[in-house]
């Protein structure tokens, strides 16, 4: 009986939702047919959007209507005001109505941004989509008519990014949706123009803000990779100014480095550094102290830091005398229970790839890995045995570890 009641209530809710959507669309169409005489319709729609968001109820129908209204107004240039330098603004009734429409547009855009904080992911994602579509529409049909200049509403994009950088909740769903836009060259350029100002050095952000900020950085292409692939544009066709972007990447990263990080954001920052940021930094060697400190943290953070140090050794001539001892110390039973174990074996394979390494050093790794194979999960035993086999192939003399009938007691080694 309760199941039947629940199904009936769900049907009623769906039918009322459809009726509401039809009602909102009708009000929107009526307003667009006569924007001056039906101005109350727009006020009611915007007020209902704010009220629905405050009640944490569905806002998607209202968002879609607001999007269609202002997209159409922008397309018709009904909000466009011609501004001529050194001339007073037109005080005609038509101009006054345009100013009123612009004021409603500004208020509506703020209401849309507030919906980005909606507790339901689908509602907040739609708010982001609506905001970005209006930014595209405004770029194509600017609010101010200026001949010969291309206008991008960077202040609105800045508001969108600020709304995504919540200090209270993780917005991974919004960042994932933003990926659709952040691959375009014009969006990349304007995002990097904005990002440093959203992370001032004196700012002491919350842990959640830091994670959102790092996620957003990870979602934005860093320039070169976007150019090497087929370049695309959301609004404006433009040449990518990589030196400008690189300058802002360095500025942004210096701010991020000054923040206090917990284990989660520390790991997130290292992954971002290794996968995207490092190749764009002007002076990567300045990361040495940070990476050395990270090595002592333990676990995944130490492993990620070790990879960073390896890049500095390989590409920037950094010297680190105890690097093999540090690598050796990471082969502990706990490594099999982390998602970074593949990265450790990859790093070890690179570090031990030279056939000119001392045999005693390589033998120490073989013994440590052989002992770990006794307690490793079955799938990891296969990886370890193949790894040891590769070491034997690079250093044939080590086969005496398997069979050496004439050998006596071996000398102790610092790593064994």
DOSE-414628 format. One line per 5 residues: their letters; for each residue z, x, y of C-alpha. Coordinates in steps of 0.2 Angstrom, whole numbers, plus 5000, padded with zeros to 4 digits. Layout:
<sites>
a) Z:X:Y | ...
</sites>
This chain:
<sites>
xxxxx) 5000:5000:5000 | 5005:5014:5012 | 4989:5023:5008 | 4978:5007:5012 | 4988:5006:5029
xxxxx) 4985:5024:5033 | 4966:5022:5030 | 4966:5006:5040 | 4975:5015:5055 | 4963:5030:5053
xxxxx) 4948:5018:5055 | 4955:5009:5070 | 4958:5026:5078 | 4940:5032:5075 | 4933:5015:5082
xxxxx) 4944:5016:5097 | 4939:5034:5100 | 4921:5029:5099 | 4924:5015:5111 | 4932:5027:5123
xxxxx) 4918:5039:5122 | 4905:5025:5126 | 4916:5019:5140 | 4917:5037:5148 | 4898:5039:5146
xxxxx) 4895:5023:5154 | 4906:5028:5169 | 4897:5044:5170 | 4880:5037:5170 | 4885:5024:5183
xxxxx) 4891:5038:5194 | 4875:5049:5192 | 4865:5033:5196 | 4874:5032:5213 | 4885:5046:5217
xxxxx) 4891:5040:5234 | 4895:5022:5230 | 4902:5026:5213 | 4913:5040:5218 | 4928:5032:5211
xxxxx) 4921:5033:5193 | 4921:5052:5195 | 4939:5052:5201 | 4944:5041:5186 | 4935:5052:5173
xxxxx) 4944:5068:5180 | 4961:5060:5181 | 4959:5054:5163 | 4954:5072:5158 | 4970:5078:5166
xxxxx) 4981:5064:5159 | 4974:5066:5141 | 4977:5085:5141 | 4995:5082:5147 | 4998:5070:5133
xxxxx) 4990:5082:5121 | 4978:5069:5115 | 4959:5071:5112 | 4950:5078:5127 | 4933:5082:5119
xxxxx) 4924:5065:5124 | 4930:5067:5142 | 4925:5086:5142 | 4907:5081:5137 | 4906:5068:5150
xxxxx) 4912:5080:5164 | 4900:5093:5157 | 4885:5081:5158 | 4889:5075:5175 | 4891:5092:5184
xxxxx) 4876:5100:5174 | 4865:5085:5181 | 4872:5087:5198 | 4869:5106:5198 | 4851:5103:5191
xxxxx) 4847:5090:5205 | 4855:5102:5218 | 4865:5088:5224 | 4880:5099:5228 | 4869:5113:5235
xxxxx) 4873:5117:5254 | 4861:5128:5264 | 4871:5141:5273 | 4862:5150:5287 | 4871:5166:5295
xxxxx) 4878:5163:5312 | 4874:5145:5312 | 4887:5131:5311 | 4888:5121:5295 | 4878:5104:5295
xxxxx) 4890:5090:5299 | 4879:5076:5293 | 4885:5063:5280 | 4874:5070:5267 | 4883:5087:5269
xxxxx) 4900:5079:5269 | 4896:5071:5252 | 4890:5088:5245 | 4906:5096:5251 | 4916:5082:5243
xxxxx) 4906:5084:5227 | 4910:5103:5227 | 4928:5100:5229 | 4928:5088:5214 | 4918:5101:5204
xxxxx) 4931:5114:5208 | 4945:5103:5203 | 4936:5097:5187 | 4933:5116:5183 | 4952:5119:5184
xxxxx) 4956:5104:5173 | 4943:5111:5160 | 4952:5128:5160 | 4969:5119:5158 | 4962:5112:5142
xxxxx) 4959:5129:5135 | 4978:5129:5132 | 4977:5113:5121 | 4987:5114:5105 | 4972:5108:5094
xxxxx) 4959:5122:5092 | 4944:5111:5092 | 4949:5104:5109 | 4952:5121:5117 | 4936:5128:5110
xxxxx) 4926:5113:5117 | 4934:5117:5134 | 4928:5135:5133 | 4911:5129:5128 | 4910:5117:5143
xxxxx) 4916:5130:5155 | 4903:5143:5150 | 4889:5130:5150 | 4894:5125:5168 | 4893:5144:5173
xxxxx) 4876:5145:5166 | 4870:5129:5175 | 4878:5136:5191 | 4869:5152:5190 | 4852:5143:5188
xxxxx) 4856:5131:5202 | 4869:5139:5214 | 4880:5129:5226 | 4874:5139:5241 | 4855:5141:5244
xxxxx) 4852:5159:5248 | 4834:5164:5247 | 4829:5179:5237 | 4847:5183:5229 | 4853:5179:5212
xxxxx) 4870:5171:5211 | 4882:5173:5196 | 4899:5163:5198 | 4909:5178:5193 | 4925:5170:5200
xxxxx) 4923:5156:5187 | 4921:5169:5173 | 4936:5177:5179 | 4946:5161:5178 | 4939:5158:5160
xxxxx) 4945:5176:5155 | 4962:5173:5163 | 4964:5156:5154 | 4960:5165:5137 | 4973:5178:5141
xxxxx) 4988:5168:5137 | 5006:5175:5137 | 5013:5162:5125 | 5000:5159:5111 | 4987:5169:5102
xxxxx) 4970:5163:5106 | 4960:5171:5092 | 4950:5155:5090 | 4944:5156:5108 | 4940:5174:5107
xxxxx) 4929:5171:5091 | 4920:5157:5101 | 4917:5169:5115 | 4908:5181:5104 | 4893:5169:5106
xxxxx) 4892:5174:5125 | 4899:5191:5125 | 4884:5199:5116 | 4873:5195:5131 | 4870:5210:5143
xxxxx) 4874:5200:5159 | 4890:5193:5152 | 4895:5211:5146 | 4892:5218:5164 | 4902:5205:5173
xxxxx) 4916:5205:5160 | 4918:5224:5162 | 4918:5221:5181 | 4933:5209:5179 | 4943:5216:5165
xxxxx) 4952:5231:5174 | 4959:5219:5187 | 4966:5208:5173 | 4977:5223:5167 | 4984:5232:5182
xxxxx) 4995:5248:5177 | 5011:5241:5185 | 5009:5225:5174 | 5022:5223:5160 | 5013:5210:5149
xxxxx) 5021:5201:5134 | 5017:5206:5116 | 5006:5190:5115 | 4996:5194:5131 | 4993:5212:5124
xxxxx) 4986:5205:5108 | 4975:5193:5116 | 4969:5206:5128 | 4965:5218:5114 | 4956:5204:5105
xxxxx) 4945:5200:5120 | 4941:5219:5122 | 4935:5219:5104 | 4924:5204:5107 | 4915:5211:5121
xxxxx) 4901:5223:5117 | 4903:5240:5125 | 4885:5242:5131 | 4875:5255:5121 | 4875:5245:5105
xxxxx) 4869:5230:5114 | 4854:5239:5122 | 4850:5248:5106 | 4848:5230:5098 | 4836:5217:5105
xxxxx) 4844:5214:5123 | 4848:5196:5127 | 4853:5187:5143 | 4864:5172:5145 | 4859:5168:5163
xxxxx) 4852:5184:5172 | 4839:5196:5166 | 4846:5213:5172 | 4845:5232:5168 | 4861:5237:5159
xxxxx) 4871:5249:5171 | 4880:5259:5157 | 4888:5272:5169 | 4896:5258:5178 | 4902:5249:5162
xxxxx) 4908:5266:5155 | 4918:5269:5171 | 4927:5252:5169 | 4930:5255:5151 | 4939:5271:5155
xxxxx) 4949:5262:5169 | 4954:5247:5157 | 4959:5259:5143 | 4970:5269:5154 | 4979:5253:5158
xxxxx) 4981:5248:5140 | 4988:5265:5136 | 5002:5262:5148 | 5009:5246:5140 | 5023:5245:5128
xxxxx) 5016:5241:5111 | 5025:5234:5096 | 5018:5238:5078 | 5005:5225:5078 | 4997:5229:5095
xxxxx) 4999:5247:5091 | 4989:5245:5075 | 4977:5234:5084 | 4974:5246:5098 | 4971:5261:5086
xxxxx) 4958:5251:5077 | 4949:5246:5093 | 4950:5264:5099 | 4942:5271:5083 | 4929:5257:5081
xxxxx) 4923:5254:5099 | 4932:5264:5113 | 4933:5282:5108 | 4914:5286:5110 | 4914:5279:5128
xxxxx) 4929:5289:5135 | 4926:5303:5147 | 4940:5314:5141 | 4945:5309:5123 | 4955:5325:5121
xxxxx) 4968:5317:5132 | 4972:5305:5118 | 4979:5320:5108 | 4998:5317:5112 | 4996:5298:5109
xxxxx) 4988:5301:5092 | 5001:5315:5087 | 5015:5303:5092 | 5007:5289:5082 | 5006:5301:5066
xxxxx) 5025:5300:5065 | 5026:5281:5065 | 5021:5280:5047 | 5011:5268:5037 | 4994:5261:5043
xxxxx) 4997:5267:5060 | 4999:5285:5054 | 4983:5284:5044 | 4973:5277:5059 | 4980:5290:5070
xxxxx) 4975:5303:5057 | 4957:5296:5058 | 4957:5298:5077 | 4963:5316:5076 | 4949:5320:5063
xxxxx) 4936:5313:5076 | 4944:5325:5089 | 4943:5340:5077 | 4926:5336:5072 | 4918:5331:5089
xxxxx) 4929:5339:5102 | 4935:5355:5094 | 4954:5350:5093 | 4964:5362:5082 | 4978:5354:5072
xxxxx) 4985:5367:5059 | 4995:5355:5048 | 4982:5342:5046 | 4981:5344:5027 | 5000:5343:5025
xxxxx) 4999:5327:5035 | 4985:5320:5024 | 4994:5325:5008 | 5010:5316:5014 | 5001:5300:5015
xxxxx) 4997:5299:4997 | 5012:5289:4992 | 5014:5274:4980 | 5015:5262:4995 | 4997:5266:5000
xxxxx) 4991:5254:4986 | 4999:5239:4994 | 4990:5241:5011 | 4972:5236:5016 | 4969:5253:5024
xxxxx) 4969:5263:5007 | 4950:5263:5007 | 4951:5272:5024 | 4963:5285:5017 | 4952:5289:5003
xxxxx) 4937:5290:5014 | 4946:5302:5026 | 4952:5313:5012 | 4935:5314:5005 | 4929:5321:5022
xxxxx) 4943:5333:5024 | 4941:5339:5006 | 4922:5340:5006 | 4920:5358:5010 | 4918:5370:4995
xxxxx) 4926:5384:5005 | 4944:5376:5005 | 4957:5387:4996 | 4958:5381:4978 | 4977:5380:4979
xxxxx) 4976:5367:4993 | 4963:5356:4983 | 4973:5358:4967 | 4989:5351:4976 | 4979:5335:4980
xxxxx) 4972:5334:4962 | 4990:5335:4955 | 4997:5322:4968 | 4983:5310:4964 | 4984:5312:4946
xxxxx) 5003:5308:4947 | 4999:5293:4957 | 4986:5287:4944 | 5001:5285:4932 | 5008:5271:4943
xxxxx) 4993:5264:4952 | 4986:5247:4950 | 4971:5247:4937 | 4957:5244:4951 | 4964:5259:4960
xxxxx) 4965:5271:4945 | 4946:5270:4944 | 4945:5275:4962 | 4957:5290:4960 | 4949:5296:4944
xxxxx) 4932:5296:4953 | 4939:5305:4968 | 4947:5318:4956 | 4931:5320:4947 | 4922:5324:4964
xxxxx) 4935:5337:4968 | 4931:5345:4951 | 4913:5345:4955 | 4915:5354:4972 | 4928:5366:4965
xxxxx) 4923:5370:4946 | 4937:5383:4945 | 4949:5369:4946 | 4944:5363:4928 | 4958:5375:4922
xxxxx) 4970:5362:4927 | 4963:5351:4913 | 4961:5365:4900 | 4967:5383:4903 | 4974:5390:4886
xxxxx) 4976:5408:4892 | 4985:5403:4908 | 5003:5407:4911 | 5015:5399:4924 | 5006:5395:4940
xxxxx) 5013:5400:4957 | 5021:5386:4967 | 5012:5379:4981 | 5019:5372:4998 | 5011:5356:4995
x) 5015:5353:4977
</sites>
